[in-house]
Amino acid sequence: MKNLKFVYILLILFVISCRNSSILESALEGVNKSIKEKYAPDKRVAIYDVVINSQKNKIVISGETNLKKAYDKLLDSLQSLDIGYVNKVRFLPDSAVGDKQFAIARNSVINIRSNPKHSAELGTQGLLGMPLKILDKKGDFYRVQTPDNYISWVDKGGITPLNQQEFEAWKTAKKVIFTENFGYVYKDESFNEIISDISLGGLLKFMNENTNSYQIVYPDKRTGFIKKEQAFIYNEWLDNLKPSDLNIEIIAKKMDGFPYLWGGTSAKGMDCSGFTKMVYLMNGLIIPRDASQQVHAGEVVDKNLDFTNLEKGDLLFFGKKATEDSKQKVTHVGIWLNNDKQEFIHASGNVHISSMDETHPLYDEFNKNRYLGSRRYLGVTDKNIINLKELY
């Protein structure tokens, strides 16, 4: 990385010419900044909050990170320059978590927030049975990382912490997936007494198969029954699942009318990118969480911005166009339906269909005027698009 090499040269010159701690601290902070830019440009999916300062004429590094390569790079830089320093950096997960560095969502939907408090902004959600990495713990909140690498905080009531062995046992166990929008898990096969609700995409461990039900086990060992008509054996569902443009449309329209919820990614409420994420999840693909992240995955299509080369299932992105003074800013996303009505479906107020056709009664002039381009996910190999078959 050119910037990093440049900072190294400056640092060496400073070290040779002067041992002034403030100058040295400033140069080292330049190295630290370059490491962060290279390894953790997006704080939503990586932690690198490391600071360098001087205390009593000693260089002190402090903060926290979960990135081994970045952490090792910083230490190597300091050691190679023969600089004495005090290391107070927390490499996560650490003793605050112990050996239970994994978790499974235990409620139908778990709210994952930007900070460890119930009043914090909702960052994203997790579905029942979702596997998580635990990175930190503060009070009753755990800092977790979801399968799409999103990092935020969830309260202890929403998850079941597990050690490595317990986590692997859950991942490899036979499971059942709930495929209706909403439903319940019942105490017995009479389907009278409810244990909990469950929503689209929820996963539970398989215990037994009966005539009209699946007997299941929660991550916290509770047992119950799901109506057979509302679920499938997970591996069978996954084996038979072939992501397609038609299935994208079917799943998307199945959510028509779902309420908008900032940070939501479930049937109980979803924002624009939570909607696209959920549609692709039920097609067997895990995609990035936010619209500003989704725009960097997949294959660029419709470079002329005239909707002529789009296919059903492509993602349309909207926001502020780049100017001489500012970069493009993506703030909204929807799914192209590829029909003669130029319709797309998106979550704004609620999930609904709009059109780019000026003669259509559902014409969306606002979004047409801020259309930025589209991306194709189906049939594209991309490290940011994860096939569920690779996860379990």
N, C-alpha and C positions, 0 to 999 in steps of 0.2 A: 504494500500500500504506500503510494508516494508520499502522502501527507505524514504517515507514521515515520518513514525514513527521514524525512526532513526534520521532524521534531527531534529524532534521535541525534542528528548532526548538531542541532542547536544545543541540545542538552550536553553533549560531550564538550562543546566549546565553552559552555557555562562552567562545567565542572573543572576544566583545565584552567580557566582564567580566574575563577572565583569560587570560594566556598560559602559565600553568603547564603544563608538558609532561605531567605525570602525569594532570591533569584532562582535557587535550586527548586524550591517548592513550585514556583510558577512554571518552570520548564517541565517538571514532572507532571504537572497538571495537564500540560499539553499532550504528553504521552498518554495519560489516562483518558483524555477526551478522544484521542484518535482510536484507542482500543474500544471505547464505548461505541463510537460511530461505526466501527467495523463489525463488532460482534453483537451489539444490542441497539440497532437503530430504532426498533419499535418496542417501547416499554410495555406494551400490552402483552407481549409474548416472551419477554426476556427481562431478567432483573440484573442490572449492573448499576447500582447506586454506590459507587466508591468515590471517596474524597481523599485528597492528599493535602496535608498541612504540616506546619512545624510547631512543635511544642517543646519548649526549653531546649532549643537548638537541635532537636531531633526530628527527623522526618517520620510522620505517623500516617499510615493508611488505615482508613476505617470505612464502615458501611456494610453493604451486603451484595451478594451476587449468587446466581445459580448456574453460572456459565463457567465450566471448568477451563475451556480454552482461553477465555478472556482473563480469568483469574491467574492461570499459569503464565500467560503472556506478560501480565503486569509484574509478577514476581521475578520472572526471567529478566525483564528489563532492568529492574532494580539490582538484581544480583550481578548481572553482566557489567554494570557500571560501578560495581564495588561501593554501593551506597548503603550505609547503615540505616536501618529503619525499624520501626515498631509496627507489627502487623496486628490490627484489630478488626480485620475484615471478617464478617460471618459468611462462610460458604454454605449455602442452603441446599438441602435441608441439614440441620445440625441437631444439637442436643435438645433444642426446644421441641422437636418432633419425636426424637428417639427412633426406635426401630419401626414404628408404624408410619411409613412414608408413602402409603397408598390409601385410597379410600374408594368406596362405592356409594353413590347417591341412594338414599334410603326412602325418600319421599317422591311422590308423583312428579313434582317439580321442585328443584332447589334454586333459591335466589343467591346469586354470586355477586357480591358487591365490591365497589372500588376501594373501600376501606373497612377495617374490622369493627363495624358498628351497624346496627339495624337501620339507622337513618341515612346511611351512605347511599350514593347513587347506584342503581342497579346496572351492573356491567354486562352480565349475561345470565343464562340459566342452564341448569343441567336436568336431565331426565332420569327417572327411576332406573337404577342399574348402571348408570354411566360410570366408567372407571376414571379415577382422578389421581394425580400425583400430589402429595402433601409436601409443601416447601417450608412452611413456618406455622407458628401458633401464637396467638396473642389473646389471652383471656378465653372466652368461649368461641373464638373464631379461628378457623384454619385458612391459611393461604394455600390455594390449590391451583393446579394447572389442568385444564380440560384436554380432551383428545386433540382439539384444534390449537393447542398450546396457549390458549388465553389464560392469563393469570389474574386472579382476584380472590376475594375473601368470602367464606361461607360459614354460617353458624354451625355449631357442633350437632344441633338437632337434625341437620339435613343429610349427614353422612355417617358411614360406619368406617372408622379407620382400621386399616389392616397392615400386617407385616408382609414382607415379600412372599413368603410361602402361602399365606392366606389369600393374597391378591392373585397369585398364579392359579390357585385352586378355583377361585371365582371365575377367572378369565376362561379357563379350560372346561368349566362345568357346562353341561347341557342346559340351555335356557329356552325361555318362551318370550316372544315379542308381542306386545299389544298393538294391534293395527287399526283400531277404531279411533275416532277423535277423542272420545271420552268414555269412561266406564268405571267399574269398581272391582276390587278384589274382595271376595266373600269368605265368611268364616267356614261355611260348609256348602254342600251341593244343593241345598235348598235355595240358595241365592237370596236369603232374607236378611241376614245380618252382615253389615259391611265392615271390613277391616280398614280399608282406605280407598281413596279414589286412585285412578290410573289414567294416563293420557297417551296419546299417539307416540309410539316409539319407546315406551317403557319396557324394561327388560327385567325378568325375574328368573331365578334358578328353577329348572324343571325338577319335579319330585315324582309325579305319577300322571298317567293319562287315563281319564275315565270317559264314559260314553258322552257326556255333555260338558266336560270341564277338563282343565289342566290343574293339577295340584302343584303349587309353587312354593318357593322359599325366598324370603326377603334377605338382603345382605345382613340384617341384624337377627336372623334366624326365625322371625315370625313365619308362619305358614298360612296358606289360604288357597282359594280356588278362583280361577278365571273362566268365564264362559268360553267354551271351545270355539264358538262361532266368531269370537272377537280377537283371536290370537292365533299364532303359528309357532311351531317349533322353530327356534331362531336359525339354526344351521340349515334347515330345509328351506326356510324363507329366503335366506341369503344365497343358497346354492341356486335357487330358481330365479333369483332377482337379476335382471339384466337392465341396467340403466338405459332408458330410451327417451326420445323426445315426447312420445305419446304418454309414457308413464309420468314424465315431468308435468305435463298438462293435467293429467288425472289427479295427481296428488295436490297440485297447486289449487285446482278448482274445488277440491275436497275441503280446503281451508277458507273458501270464499266466505266473507263475513266475520272471520275471526277478529277480535278486538286488537287495536294497536296498543303496544306497551313498550316504552323505551327500555331497551335492554332485554326484552323478552325474546325467547327462542322456543316457545312451546305453544301448545294448543290453547293454553290459558291466556295468552297474550303474546304478541310478537312485534318487533320493529321491522323495518324494511329488510335489513340483512338477516335478521332472525328468521323471517319468512323464507327467503331464498335458501338459507342454511337448512331449515327444516324440510323443505321440498327435496333438496338433494340428499339429505340424510335418509329419507324414506326411499330413495333410489340407490342406497348403498354407498354414498359418497360423503365424506366429511370435508367441508370446504371452510375457508377462513371465516372468522366471526363477523367482522365489520365490513361495510361497503368499501371503505377506503383500503381494506386489505384484499377484499375479493377482486378489486379491479386490477390487482397485480398477479392474479392467477389465471390459468387457462390461456387461450389463444385469442389474439386481437382480431376482431372482425368488424365490418362496416366502417372502414377508415374514412369513407366519404360522407358518413353521417346521413345517409339517405334511406336507410332501412332495406336496401335492395338485396344485400348478401346475408341477411340474417336467417337463422333456422330456429325452429321451435325449441325452447329451452335455453337459448342464449340469454345472458344477463345484460340488461341495459343499465347504464350508469348515468347519473345526473348530478349536477352541482354547479360550481362556479368555474368558468373557463379560465385558462391561464392568460395572464397579461404580461406586459414587460416588467411589471413590478411584483407580480405574485404568481405562485404556482397554481396549477389546477387543484381544485378541492372537490372531492367526491363526497356527497352528502345523502344520496338516495340510490336505490337499486330496485329493479323489477325484472320480470321474466317475460320474454317475447313469446307470443302464442302462434305467430306465423300463419295468419289467415288473411283473407282478402279485406278484412276490416281493420288491419293494422293494430290489432289489440295486444295489450300486455297486461299482466296481472302483478299487483304490488300491494304492499302494506303501507297505507297512509290514511290515518283516521281509523280504517279497518282494512282488511284484505278485500280488494275489489278489482274489477277489470276496467281499464281505461283504453283509449285509442289515440293513435297519432294522426288519424284521418280527420281533417277539418270538417267533413260532412257528417261524421259519426256523432250520435247523441252523447256519447261518452268521451268526446274529444277532450284531451288534456293539454291545453295550450301552455300552461305553466311549465310542465315537465318537458314538453317538446322544445321549448325555448332554452332549456338548460341541459339538453341532452349532450353528453360528452363522448359516447362511444359504447361499444359492447365487447363482451368476452364470451368465448365458447369453452365450455367445460367437458361436454360429452365427447368421448373418444379421444381426449387429450391427455397425454402423460405429463404430469406436473407434480413436483414435490409438495406443493401446497394443496393438492387434491388427493385425499387419502381414501383408498378403497377399504370399506369395512372388512372385507375378506382378509386384509392384511393386519387388521387390528386384533382380531380374535383367533 
